[in-house]
Amino acid sequence: MSDHLFIRNIVICRTASVVWERCAFLGG
């Protein structure tokens, strides 16, 4: 249960990181 939440958190962080980099790139 704790491991599942940990893995899910990693996936969310990765997704947010990609989106943030993309927004930062497009936004300059």
PDB file of N, CA, C and O in Angstrom:
ATOM      1  N   MET A   1       0.845  -1.197   0.000  1.00  0.00           N
ATOM      2  CA  MET A   1       0.000   0.000   0.000  1.00  0.00           C
ATOM      3  C   MET A   1       0.882   1.250   0.000  1.00  0.00           C
ATOM      4  O   MET A   1       0.666   2.177  -0.781  1.00  0.00           O
ATOM      5  N   SER A   2       1.857   1.258   0.870  1.00  0.00           N
ATOM      6  CA  SER A   2       2.770   2.396   0.937  1.00  0.00           C
ATOM      7  C   SER A   2       3.626   2.453  -0.329  1.00  0.00           C
ATOM      8  O   SER A   2       3.900   3.528  -0.862  1.00  0.00           O
ATOM      9  N   ASP A   3       4.045   1.270  -0.802  1.00  0.00           N
ATOM     10  CA  ASP A   3       4.863   1.212  -2.014  1.00  0.00           C
ATOM     11  C   ASP A   3       4.071   1.716  -3.213  1.00  0.00           C
ATOM     12  O   ASP A   3       4.609   2.416  -4.070  1.00  0.00           O
ATOM     13  N   HIS A   4       2.791   1.358  -3.270  1.00  0.00           N
ATOM     14  CA  HIS A   4       1.949   1.786  -4.393  1.00  0.00           C
ATOM     15  C   HIS A   4       1.860   3.303  -4.425  1.00  0.00           C
ATOM     16  O   HIS A   4       1.963   3.915  -5.489  1.00  0.00           O
ATOM     17  N   LEU A   5       1.669   3.908  -3.263  1.00  0.00           N
ATOM     18  CA  LEU A   5       1.562   5.354  -3.170  1.00  0.00           C
ATOM     19  C   LEU A   5       2.887   6.002  -3.557  1.00  0.00           C
ATOM     20  O   LEU A   5       2.911   7.043  -4.214  1.00  0.00           O
ATOM     21  N   PHE A   6       3.977   5.384  -3.149  1.00  0.00           N
ATOM     22  CA  PHE A   6       5.306   5.907  -3.466  1.00  0.00           C
ATOM     23  C   PHE A   6       5.540   5.891  -4.975  1.00  0.00           C
ATOM     24  O   PHE A   6       6.016   6.871  -5.548  1.00  0.00           O
ATOM     25  N   ILE A   7       5.203   4.772  -5.609  1.00  0.00           N
ATOM     26  CA  ILE A   7       5.377   4.644  -7.066  1.00  0.00           C
ATOM     27  C   ILE A   7       4.483   5.648  -7.787  1.00  0.00           C
ATOM     28  O   ILE A   7       4.903   6.280  -8.756  1.00  0.00           O
ATOM     29  N   ARG A   8       3.264   5.789  -7.314  1.00  0.00           N
ATOM     30  CA  ARG A   8       2.327   6.728  -7.938  1.00  0.00           C
ATOM     31  C   ARG A   8       2.859   8.148  -7.817  1.00  0.00           C
ATOM     32  O   ARG A   8       2.739   8.942  -8.750  1.00  0.00           O
ATOM     33  N   ASN A   9       3.440   8.467  -6.679  1.00  0.00           N
ATOM     34  CA  ASN A   9       3.996   9.795  -6.457  1.00  0.00           C
ATOM     35  C   ASN A   9       5.141  10.056  -7.427  1.00  0.00           C
ATOM     36  O   ASN A   9       5.273  11.164  -7.946  1.00  0.00           O
ATOM     37  N   ILE A  10       5.966   9.047  -7.675  1.00  0.00           N
ATOM     38  CA  ILE A  10       7.090   9.189  -8.606  1.00  0.00           C
ATOM     39  C   ILE A  10       6.569   9.473 -10.013  1.00  0.00           C
ATOM     40  O   ILE A  10       7.096  10.336 -10.716  1.00  0.00           O
ATOM     41  N   VAL A  11       5.537   8.743 -10.416  1.00  0.00           N
ATOM     42  CA  VAL A  11       4.966   8.925 -11.755  1.00  0.00           C
ATOM     43  C   VAL A  11       4.423  10.341 -11.900  1.00  0.00           C
ATOM     44  O   VAL A  11       4.642  10.992 -12.921  1.00  0.00           O
ATOM     45  N   ILE A  12       3.710  10.819 -10.870  1.00  0.00           N
ATOM     46  CA  ILE A  12       3.151  12.174 -10.905  1.00  0.00           C
ATOM     47  C   ILE A  12       4.276  13.206 -10.976  1.00  0.00           C
ATOM     48  O   ILE A  12       4.184  14.182 -11.720  1.00  0.00           O
ATOM     49  N   CYS A  13       5.321  12.988 -10.211  1.00  0.00           N
ATOM     50  CA  CYS A  13       6.442  13.928 -10.208  1.00  0.00           C
ATOM     51  C   CYS A  13       7.103  13.966 -11.579  1.00  0.00           C
ATOM     52  O   CYS A  13       7.462  15.039 -12.065  1.00  0.00           O
ATOM     53  N   ARG A  14       7.265  12.813 -12.200  1.00  0.00           N
ATOM     54  CA  ARG A  14       7.882  12.757 -13.531  1.00  0.00           C
ATOM     55  C   ARG A  14       7.019  13.483 -14.544  1.00  0.00           C
ATOM     56  O   ARG A  14       7.519  14.251 -15.366  1.00  0.00           O
ATOM     57  N   THR A  15       5.712  13.232 -14.480  1.00  0.00           N
ATOM     58  CA  THR A  15       4.791  13.870 -15.425  1.00  0.00           C
ATOM     59  C   THR A  15       4.809  15.380 -15.234  1.00  0.00           C
ATOM     60  O   THR A  15       4.868  16.133 -16.206  1.00  0.00           O
ATOM     61  N   ALA A  16       4.759  15.822 -13.980  1.00  0.00           N
ATOM     62  CA  ALA A  16       4.775  17.249 -13.687  1.00  0.00           C
ATOM     63  C   ALA A  16       6.088  17.869 -14.147  1.00  0.00           C
ATOM     64  O   ALA A  16       6.106  18.998 -14.637  1.00  0.00           O
ATOM     65  N   SER A  17       7.184  17.136 -13.990  1.00  0.00           N
ATOM     66  CA  SER A  17       8.493  17.635 -14.391  1.00  0.00           C
ATOM     67  C   SER A  17       8.545  17.859 -15.898  1.00  0.00           C
ATOM     68  O   SER A  17       9.057  18.877 -16.364  1.00  0.00           O
ATOM     69  N   VAL A  18       8.012  16.900 -16.658  1.00  0.00           N
ATOM     70  CA  VAL A  18       8.004  17.011 -18.122  1.00  0.00           C
ATOM     71  C   VAL A  18       7.138  18.185 -18.553  1.00  0.00           C
ATOM     72  O   VAL A  18       7.527  18.966 -19.422  1.00  0.00           O
ATOM     73  N   VAL A  19       5.958  18.309 -17.942  1.00  0.00           N
ATOM     74  CA  VAL A  19       5.042  19.398 -18.296  1.00  0.00           C
ATOM     75  C   VAL A  19       5.677  20.733 -17.951  1.00  0.00           C
ATOM     76  O   VAL A  19       5.595  21.685 -18.728  1.00  0.00           O
ATOM     77  N   TRP A  20       6.313  20.807 -16.782  1.00  0.00           N
ATOM     78  CA  TRP A  20       6.935  22.061 -16.358  1.00  0.00           C
ATOM     79  C   TRP A  20       8.038  22.472 -17.317  1.00  0.00           C
ATOM     80  O   TRP A  20       8.125  23.639 -17.698  1.00  0.00           O
ATOM     81  N   GLU A  21       8.890  21.516 -17.716  1.00  0.00           N
ATOM     82  CA  GLU A  21       9.981  21.803 -18.655  1.00  0.00           C
ATOM     83  C   GLU A  21       9.415  22.263 -19.983  1.00  0.00           C
ATOM     84  O   GLU A  21       9.949  23.181 -20.605  1.00  0.00           O
ATOM     85  N   ARG A  22       8.338  21.631 -20.421  1.00  0.00           N
ATOM     86  CA  ARG A  22       7.719  21.982 -21.699  1.00  0.00           C
ATOM     87  C   ARG A  22       7.135  23.393 -21.632  1.00  0.00           C
ATOM     88  O   ARG A  22       7.306  24.187 -22.558  1.00  0.00           O
ATOM     89  N   CYS A  23       6.442  23.701 -20.529  1.00  0.00           N
ATOM     90  CA  CYS A  23       5.861  25.035 -20.362  1.00  0.00           C
ATOM     91  C   CYS A  23       6.962  26.086 -20.274  1.00  0.00           C
ATOM     92  O   CYS A  23       6.837  27.170 -20.843  1.00  0.00           O
ATOM     93  N   ALA A  24       8.032  25.769 -19.567  1.00  0.00           N
ATOM     94  CA  ALA A  24       9.136  26.705 -19.411  1.00  0.00           C
ATOM     95  C   ALA A  24       9.800  26.956 -20.764  1.00  0.00           C
ATOM     96  O   ALA A  24      10.232  28.070 -21.062  1.00  0.00           O
ATOM     97  N   PHE A  25       9.873  25.898 -21.578  1.00  0.00           N
ATOM     98  CA  PHE A  25      10.500  26.019 -22.897  1.00  0.00           C
ATOM     99  C   PHE A  25       9.631  26.883 -23.819  1.00  0.00           C
ATOM    100  O   PHE A  25      10.134  27.766 -24.514  1.00  0.00           O
ATOM    101  N   LEU A  26       8.329  26.618 -23.812  1.00  0.00           N
ATOM    102  CA  LEU A  26       7.416  27.364 -24.682  1.00  0.00           C
ATOM    103  C   LEU A  26       7.219  28.787 -24.176  1.00  0.00           C
ATOM    104  O   LEU A  26       7.040  29.719 -24.960  1.00  0.00           O
ATOM    105  N   GLY A  27       7.255  28.942 -22.846  1.00  0.00           N
ATOM    106  CA  GLY A  27       7.022  30.252 -22.259  1.00  0.00           C
ATOM    107  C   GLY A  27       8.279  31.114 -22.256  1.00  0.00           C
ATOM    108  O   GLY A  27       8.219  32.323 -22.034  1.00  0.00           O
ATOM    109  N   GLY A  28       9.423  30.469 -22.506  1.00  0.00           N
ATOM    110  CA  GLY A  28      10.674  31.218 -22.526  1.00  0.00           C
ATOM    111  C   GLY A  28      11.121  31.570 -21.149  1.00  0.00           C
ATOM    112  O   GLY A  28      12.162  32.205 -20.981  1.00  0.00           O
TER     113      GLY A  28
END
